Amino acid sequence: MSTSDTSKGTGTGTGTTTDAGTDAGAGAPPGVLVVAVAAVLFLSYLLFAVAWNWGDLYIRSLGFSASRTALMTNAVTLAQVTGSLVAADVLLRLGARRAFALGSMLIVLGGAAVLTHVFPVIFLIRFAMGVGGSIVVVLMSGIVARLMSGRALQVANGVNSVAFNTGLAVALTFGSRMAGTPTRAVLLAAGLSVLVLLAWLVLSPRVLPPEEAAAAREDDYSMADGFREWFNWVFSLAYTGLLSYYIVAFTFMDPDTIRWVVYAGVVGALSGTVVSARVSDRTKPLVVVVCGAAQLVAAAAVLGFAEHRYAPFVGVLLGLVIFFPMPFFVQLAFLRPGVTPRHIAVTFSIFWAVSYAGSVVFIQVFAWITDATGGLSGGVPVSHVPLVFIVLVESTFVIGAALLLRWFRAQPPAATPDHTPDHTPAPEVA
């Protein structure tokens, strides 16, 4: 597997690759530096999740309505749509080192939210932070692919796939201590992000060689072509419901239960990565359908067992069934007959844009229903009606998975391309 294949396969590579980009062979960077840079990449996105969650603590302390709180969450979500669409252009203009530094700086900027109580200003600051987070996650796998290959690369991508969830786990673990001082929490997240950014500025020049302008692609498959494909719409909309549910869960639902969801999610994603490599391609769509059905049952059970002694158990079950199928789900994009690296790049651009944009709509509707049925108490909806609504929205995942299963049965999965699956960032449920 060559690093040039990697750059083509993701659509997010750095445009050029050299022998120094691998973890073995003549001229390779020292192993400890490669691991250090990989750790910086992981920590950057982990701290984005922390900044997002602790920023929510600060926003809730200002006493905004559910609708305004949802708008603040949607500021980050809308920014991720924008960032996903502009990241490739930023990469081409600045190169991987500077582009990643820019994304990290925007995450740090999120700390400026505590300097004001003015709603529009906080919205813009959160938006900038969201753009930074999306740039970081889009570039992360491409950078790792320049530094590692083979099993080391698979391990790094598997670990990176749980960076956001690990960040949420950290934020929720210490969130109860930070709830009384949300301003300090936001500043702490920003300060830690500054340290990670400084580490990137010091280490990345020693590991990543200077980049040349990216070569033009010969494949003329365009975004317009991608939007005309049935698969891309079903693939994206299926994930939209799941993403909407998860964002609402860690923003508006009982923190004690959601903490267990996040912890189990880390375990589920890592175990799914291991198991998916041992399951045949023909079986992968069926695994997604079964887990999608289990998600719906577990999501409803979280409501039924709220504040019950079994709530942690239900939360663990939900976290496992949400994140275990993610490696299987993302693999479906690579199993289409005749798929090319350009198809993959377009599919995931559409995937992120549609799923995040759709989640903005669903989250806002959830907030309107919340305000109309009693509002919030302690940051949690008073009524179960909005929570039932978001569970129904989550059902798009199993519906979409069932449609994709039927589609693959009509045209059996193709062999997975060697140069793509290990290097495209799997969907972060965030």
BELRA-V260256 format. One record per residue. N is the residue number from 1. PHI is phi in whole degrees, -180 to 180 (NA if undefined). Layout:
n-><N	N>
phi-><PHI	PHI>
This chain:
n-><1	2	3	4	5	6	7	8	9	10	11	12	13	14	15	16	17	18	19	20	21	22	23	24	25	26	27	28	29	30	31	32	33	34	35	36	37	38	39	40	41	42	43	44	45	46	47	48	49	50	51	52	53	54	55	56	57	58	59	60	61	62	63	64	65	66	67	68	69	70	71	72	73	74	75	76	77	78	79	80	81	82	83	84	85	86	87	88	89	90	91	92	93	94	95	96	97	98	99	100	101	102	103	104	105	106	107	108	109	110	111	112	113	114	115	116	117	118	119	120	121	122	123	124	125	126	127	128	129	130	131	132	133	134	135	136	137	138	139	140	141	142	143	144	145	146	147	148	149	150	151	152	153	154	155	156	157	158	159	160	161	162	163	164	165	166	167	168	169	170	171	172	173	174	175	176	177	178	179	180	181	182	183	184	185	186	187	188	189	190	191	192	193	194	195	196	197	198	199	200	201	202	203	204	205	206	207	208	209	210	211	212	213	214	215	216	217	218	219	220	221	222	223	224	225	226	227	228	229	230	231	232	233	234	235	236	237	238	239	240	241	242	243	244	245	246	247	248	249	250	251	252	253	254	255	256	257	258	259	260	261	262	263	264	265	266	267	268	269	270	271	272	273	274	275	276	277	278	279	280	281	282	283	284	285	286	287	288	289	290	291	292	293	294	295	296	297	298	299	300	301	302	303	304	305	306	307	308	309	310	311	312	313	314	315	316	317	318	319	320	321	322	323	324	325	326	327	328	329	330	331	332	333	334	335	336	337	338	339	340	341	342	343	344	345	346	347	348	349	350	351	352	353	354	355	356	357	358	359	360	361	362	363	364	365	366	367	368	369	370	371	372	373	374	375	376	377	378	379	380	381	382	383	384	385	386	387	388	389	390	391	392	393	394	395	396	397	398	399	400	401	402	403	404	405	406	407	408	409	410	411	412	413	414	415	416	417	418	419	420	421	422	423	424	425	426	427	428	429	430>
phi-><NA	-94	-73	-67	-61	-60	-61	-70	-69	-95	73	-128	-72	-92	94	-135	-139	-136	-63	-73	-85	-102	-97	-148	105	-64	78	-70	-63	-55	-57	-66	-69	-62	-64	-64	-66	-60	-66	-63	-60	-61	-66	-62	-78	-59	-72	-62	-63	-63	-63	-63	-67	-72	-64	-63	-59	-64	-64	-64	-69	-83	78	-69	-70	-60	-65	-71	-62	-64	-61	-64	-64	-68	-59	-69	-66	-61	-63	-71	-62	-61	-62	-63	-78	-99	-59	-63	-68	-61	-62	-65	-81	-106	84	-63	-63	-71	-63	-66	-61	-62	-60	-66	-63	-67	-64	-60	-58	-56	-66	-70	-59	-75	-84	-146	-112	-80	-56	-62	-68	-61	-58	-66	-64	-65	-62	-61	-62	-64	-60	-61	-63	-69	-63	-61	-70	-69	-83	-57	-67	-62	-69	-60	-66	-77	-101	-134	-150	61	-64	-60	-67	-62	-64	-62	-68	-64	-66	-63	-67	-109	-62	-65	-64	-64	-62	-63	-61	-64	-62	-73	-63	-100	-62	-63	-74	-90	-59	-77	-132	-63	-62	-63	-63	-63	-67	-64	-61	-66	-64	-64	-66	-62	-62	-67	-62	-62	-63	-63	-64	-82	-86	-61	-63	-82	-115	-95	-73	-58	-101	-99	-60	-68	-71	-68	-90	-86	-70	-95	-67	-107	-61	-61	-62	-64	-69	-87	-88	-59	-57	-62	-69	-66	-58	-74	-69	-60	-73	-57	-64	-64	-62	-61	-60	-68	-64	-62	-59	-84	-101	-121	-92	-56	-59	-64	-75	-65	-58	-69	-61	-66	-60	-66	-62	-61	-65	-62	-66	-68	-69	-64	-62	-69	-69	-61	-71	-111	-106	-65	-62	-67	-89	-56	-60	-67	-60	-64	-64	-61	-68	-62	-65	-64	-59	-62	-64	-68	-63	-69	-65	-60	-71	-66	-108	-58	61	-99	-66	-89	-57	-61	-63	-65	-63	-62	-61	-63	-60	-66	-77	-76	-96	-58	-80	-59	-62	-68	-63	-65	-66	-58	-63	-87	-93	-68	-61	75	-69	-121	-55	-67	-57	-63	-61	-67	-57	-77	-64	-65	-55	-68	-64	-68	-67	-70	-63	-63	-66	-59	-64	-64	-66	-68	-62	-56	-67	-63	-64	-61	-63	-79	-120	118	76	-111	-135	66	83	-115	-56	-69	-97	-81	-59	-64	-71	-63	-58	-72	-67	-64	-63	-61	-65	-60	-67	-71	-64	-63	-63	-66	-65	-69	-60	-62	-65	-69	-68	-75	-141	-52	-57	-82	-63	-69	-62	-66	-97	-119	-66	-79	-121	-94	-62	-68	-59	-91	-80	-159>
